[in-house]
Amino acid sequence: MYKNNQEFNKIMKPKSKILIIAGSDSSGGAGIQADIKTVTALGSYAMTAITAITVQNTTGVSSVVPIQAKEIGKQILFTCKDIRPDAIKIGMLHSSEVIMSVVYALKKVKTSKIVLDPVMIAKSGAKLINQRAIKTLKEKLIRKAYLITPNIPEAEILTKIKIRNLEDMIYAANILLKLGAKNVLVKGGHKNTKYMEDVLLSRKEIKIFKNKKIKTKNTHGTGCTLSSAIATFLSCGKSLKKSCELGVKYVNQAIGSNLNYGKGHGPINHLNSILIDKKFR
């Protein structure tokens, strides 16, 4: 228990401010909803620029309603004019026009800690981005990011190679560096192996995060959650390597809770980092 309100307010004050640019998930497991939960659970303040409204649940995506590109740019600029973010996380960008609107806005915001999660395919397999947008993302946005966090299917789309093993993941990461990415984290969750390997590659070093794979179908929103967690740790002054290490740990603990909500790929537990005081239970 806290001794007084002053002590409580000091402990609970957000450590940093994160702007999230991503789509909404009506089921709450991924997208903006997962991002806000992650940033909040890790002790920071979340702001948003919504790029699309999806109608979905744990079994799949029913429809996607895009937000106009100019309105997305206006959300970013108007929000940041008032509250300057310490880091930015970018998720679902569904069109070339939206990507260019974001690129234009980022030039004005001038925040260096940008984490790009190139969301292209939903957990159910539904495609969330078209070919023209992929080309624009590769040519215009990747170089703006401090870190890009593709999973294996996304890395395959971006690099046009087939990824079968760890060596292929490293090769793909090198291709992404050549496209202009400053740092790359290729996530290995799609590999059917006993252990999961995530590859962090920069122009100076390589780091492989190896963890025992948790057997569960409830992994909806893991990519969104990881990129938001990394952005949050970066915004608080931690190094890239430490931010990725802590982000991976947070996601693994969230998966381990195995909430088992819904009939399909259920969400993970974003509250795993919070110890709730008895007073609020």
Wavefront OBJ file of the C-alpha trace (Angstrom):
o trace
v 0.000 0.000 0.000
v 1.140 3.557 -0.640
v 1.630 5.838 2.368
v -0.153 8.804 0.766
v -1.496 10.189 -2.518
v 1.767 12.005 -3.249
v 3.730 8.737 -3.088
v 1.127 6.982 -5.266
v 1.206 9.744 -7.908
v 5.010 9.723 -7.999
v 5.155 5.952 -8.542
v 2.329 5.867 -11.113
v 3.431 8.844 -13.242
v 4.130 7.708 -16.849
v 7.844 7.441 -17.662
v 7.561 8.510 -21.323
v 5.170 9.305 -24.178
v 4.583 7.035 -27.196
v 2.719 7.854 -30.402
v 1.173 4.772 -32.031
v 0.273 4.849 -35.740
v -1.751 1.727 -36.477
v -5.112 0.134 -37.235
v -7.868 -0.691 -34.766
v -8.713 -4.306 -33.843
v -12.317 -4.619 -32.680
v -11.492 -7.803 -30.734
v -8.859 -5.951 -28.678
v -6.045 -8.459 -29.137
v -3.913 -6.696 -31.732
v -3.498 -3.300 -33.388
v -4.066 -0.020 -31.548
v -5.769 -1.802 -28.650
v -2.794 -4.111 -28.015
v -0.414 -1.169 -28.429
v -2.188 0.999 -25.859
v -2.391 -1.885 -23.377
v 1.311 -2.627 -23.806
v 2.500 0.962 -23.428
v 0.254 1.475 -20.394
v 1.219 -1.813 -18.733
v 4.893 -0.902 -19.108
v 4.347 2.458 -17.434
v 4.187 4.976 -20.280
v 1.615 7.248 -21.920
v 0.034 6.204 -25.241
v -1.216 8.506 -28.009
v -2.692 7.299 -31.294
v -3.185 7.992 -34.973
v -5.635 5.394 -36.289
v -5.023 4.236 -39.874
v -7.947 1.834 -40.325
v -10.879 0.253 -38.529
v -10.972 -3.523 -38.817
v -13.955 -5.734 -38.115
v -12.402 -8.857 -36.642
v -12.353 -11.404 -33.857
v -10.074 -14.286 -32.931
v -11.225 -16.336 -35.951
v -10.361 -13.751 -38.612
v -10.841 -10.373 -40.287
v -14.326 -9.655 -41.672
v -13.611 -6.243 -43.209
v -11.220 -3.285 -43.200
v -12.405 0.342 -43.330
v -9.484 2.666 -44.202
v -9.073 6.152 -42.746
v -8.246 8.859 -45.312
v -4.515 9.451 -45.689
v -4.737 13.197 -44.997
v -6.698 12.573 -41.779
v -4.002 10.175 -40.568
v -1.359 12.834 -41.168
v -3.485 15.388 -39.338
v -3.858 13.065 -36.340
v -0.073 12.713 -36.122
v 0.763 16.401 -36.489
v -2.004 17.830 -34.304
v -1.274 15.361 -31.486
v 2.502 15.907 -31.593
v 2.093 19.688 -31.743
v 0.620 19.478 -28.249
v 2.412 16.464 -26.720
v 5.810 15.574 -28.177
v 6.394 11.790 -28.261
v 9.613 10.236 -26.966
v 9.170 7.381 -29.441
v 6.851 6.368 -32.284
v 5.536 2.910 -33.110
v 4.136 2.307 -36.616
v 1.894 -0.653 -37.430
v -0.706 -1.231 -40.138
v -0.436 1.121 -43.146
v -2.825 -0.112 -45.808
v -1.979 2.003 -48.866
v 0.784 3.893 -50.632
v -1.033 7.189 -49.980
v -1.193 6.484 -46.238
v 2.503 5.628 -46.121
v 3.431 8.877 -47.881
v 1.187 10.848 -45.512
v 2.994 9.261 -42.554
v 6.431 9.917 -44.100
v 5.517 13.606 -44.603
v 4.273 13.920 -41.026
v 7.369 12.227 -39.582
v 9.589 14.832 -41.261
v 7.820 17.495 -39.220
v 7.687 15.576 -35.935
v 11.431 14.784 -35.968
v 11.486 11.891 -33.497
v 14.448 9.564 -34.026
v 13.176 6.562 -32.043
v 10.783 5.072 -34.595
v 9.866 1.368 -34.495
v 8.230 0.061 -37.675
v 6.249 -3.164 -37.514
v 5.449 -3.843 -41.205
v 2.026 -5.425 -40.676
v 1.022 -7.183 -43.894
v -0.818 -10.379 -42.998
v -3.298 -11.003 -40.159
v -2.929 -14.043 -37.895
v -5.804 -15.627 -39.844
v -3.906 -15.202 -43.126
v -5.888 -12.203 -44.424
v -3.769 -9.769 -46.488
v -3.799 -6.256 -45.024
v -1.672 -4.345 -47.568
v -1.437 -4.176 -51.372
v 1.597 -4.574 -53.637
v 1.931 -0.866 -54.422
v 1.979 -0.035 -50.714
v 4.699 -2.634 -50.102
v 6.853 -0.948 -52.767
v 6.323 2.483 -51.181
v 7.096 1.135 -47.726
v 10.394 -0.328 -48.972
v 11.405 2.814 -50.864
v 10.181 5.593 -48.545
v 9.500 4.431 -44.979
v 12.012 1.741 -44.004
v 14.906 4.214 -44.011
v 12.991 6.510 -41.619
v 12.768 3.828 -38.937
v 15.310 3.246 -36.191
v 14.148 -0.388 -35.993
v 12.023 -2.562 -38.287
v 10.436 -5.728 -36.800
v 9.133 -8.094 -39.517
v 8.085 -11.661 -38.788
v 9.218 -14.380 -41.214
v 6.305 -14.045 -43.732
v 6.738 -10.250 -43.762
v 10.508 -10.530 -44.173
v 9.926 -12.911 -47.096
v 7.619 -10.388 -48.790
v 10.054 -7.509 -48.266
v 13.173 -9.406 -49.387
v 11.637 -11.823 -51.937
v 13.513 -14.779 -50.493
v 12.306 -17.970 -48.796
v 13.225 -18.191 -45.108
v 13.681 -21.759 -43.837
v 16.257 -21.448 -41.056
v 18.329 -19.093 -38.897
v 20.855 -18.458 -41.668
v 18.030 -17.338 -43.984
v 16.745 -14.982 -41.271
v 20.186 -13.372 -40.988
v 20.444 -13.102 -44.789
v 17.006 -11.450 -44.970
v 17.983 -8.994 -42.229
v 21.074 -8.035 -44.229
v 18.926 -7.362 -47.301
v 16.704 -5.078 -45.211
v 19.782 -3.199 -43.985
v 20.736 -2.637 -47.632
v 17.237 -1.220 -48.240
v 18.065 1.479 -45.703
v 16.930 0.030 -42.377
v 19.175 1.116 -39.494
v 18.416 -1.951 -37.359
v 16.367 -5.094 -38.045
v 14.679 -7.593 -35.717
v 13.455 -10.630 -37.668
v 10.999 -12.524 -35.471
v 11.154 -16.315 -35.619
v 7.776 -17.261 -34.169
v 6.518 -18.778 -37.436
v 9.232 -21.452 -37.478
v 7.999 -24.882 -36.415
v 10.790 -25.523 -33.920
v 11.162 -26.332 -30.219
v 13.032 -23.085 -29.583
v 12.206 -19.650 -30.970
v 14.980 -17.471 -32.318
v 14.666 -13.731 -32.979
v 17.530 -12.101 -34.886
v 18.592 -8.516 -34.137
v 20.986 -7.159 -36.747
v 22.659 -3.781 -37.112
v 25.613 -2.684 -39.205
v 27.868 -3.301 -36.199
v 26.609 -6.452 -34.483
v 24.227 -9.389 -34.379
v 22.266 -10.677 -31.393
v 20.092 -13.789 -31.325
v 17.387 -14.065 -28.655
v 16.647 -17.740 -28.055
v 13.659 -18.848 -25.977
v 11.712 -22.050 -25.529
v 8.591 -21.930 -27.680
v 5.312 -21.967 -25.756
v 2.784 -24.381 -27.263
v -0.465 -22.436 -27.615
v -2.784 -21.131 -30.327
v -3.372 -17.948 -28.334
v -0.809 -15.609 -29.889
v -3.027 -12.930 -31.462
v -1.293 -9.559 -31.324
v 2.221 -10.724 -30.438
v 3.861 -8.658 -33.211
v 2.024 -5.458 -32.312
v 2.782 -6.017 -28.647
v 6.501 -6.666 -29.166
v 7.076 -3.569 -31.308
v 5.176 -1.377 -28.830
v 7.104 -2.848 -25.904
v 10.427 -2.182 -27.627
v 9.361 1.385 -28.473
v 8.412 1.933 -24.824
v 11.727 0.669 -23.468
v 13.628 2.736 -26.061
v 11.675 5.846 -25.064
v 12.804 5.388 -21.476
v 16.470 5.518 -22.485
v 17.340 1.828 -22.673
v 19.684 0.575 -25.408
v 18.314 -1.144 -28.507
v 19.644 -4.545 -27.459
v 18.216 -4.221 -23.934
v 14.892 -2.895 -25.271
v 14.540 -5.912 -27.573
v 15.553 -8.313 -24.804
v 12.968 -6.861 -22.390
v 10.323 -6.680 -25.134
v 10.783 -10.359 -26.018
v 10.605 -11.282 -22.315
v 7.391 -9.279 -21.836
v 5.729 -10.960 -24.844
v 6.799 -14.451 -23.775
v 5.321 -13.896 -20.312
v 2.126 -12.540 -21.914
v 1.858 -15.648 -24.119
v 2.546 -17.892 -21.129
v -0.610 -16.649 -19.383
v -2.639 -18.480 -22.081
v -5.881 -16.529 -21.622
v -7.826 -18.757 -24.038
v -10.427 -16.160 -25.058
v -12.416 -16.744 -28.258
v -12.717 -19.646 -30.680
v -9.644 -18.908 -32.796
v -6.219 -17.416 -32.120
v -6.871 -15.833 -28.726
v -5.135 -12.730 -27.300
v -2.148 -12.643 -24.980
v -2.157 -11.170 -21.467
v -0.899 -7.577 -21.598
v -1.449 -7.230 -17.842
v 1.306 -9.714 -16.990
v 3.655 -6.878 -16.002
v 1.225 -5.307 -13.515
v 0.861 -6.136 -9.836
v -2.505 -4.741 -8.807
v -2.701 -3.361 -5.285
v -5.353 -5.044 -3.129
v -7.061 -1.674 -2.752
v -8.076 -1.766 -6.419
v -9.147 -5.411 -6.682
l 1 2 3 4 5 6 7 8 9 10 11 12 13 14 15 16 17 18 19 20 21 22 23 24 25 26 27 28 29 30 31 32 33 34 35 36 37 38 39 40 41 42 43 44 45 46 47 48 49 50 51 52 53 54 55 56 57 58 59 60 61 62 63 64 65 66 67 68 69 70 71 72 73 74 75 76 77 78 79 80 81 82 83 84 85 86 87 88 89 90 91 92 93 94 95 96 97 98 99 100 101 102 103 104 105 106 107 108 109 110 111 112 113 114 115 116 117 118 119 120 121 122 123 124 125 126 127 128 129 130 131 132 133 134 135 136 137 138 139 140 141 142 143 144 145 146 147 148 149 150 151 152 153 154 155 156 157 158 159 160 161 162 163 164 165 166 167 168 169 170 171 172 173 174 175 176 177 178 179 180 181 182 183 184 185 186 187 188 189 190 191 192 193 194 195 196 197 198 199 200 201 202 203 204 205 206 207 208 209 210 211 212 213 214 215 216 217 218 219 220 221 222 223 224 225 226 227 228 229 230 231 232 233 234 235 236 237 238 239 240 241 242 243 244 245 246 247 248 249 250 251 252 253 254 255 256 257 258 259 260 261 262 263 264 265 266 267 268 269 270 271 272 273 274 275 276 277 278 279 280 281
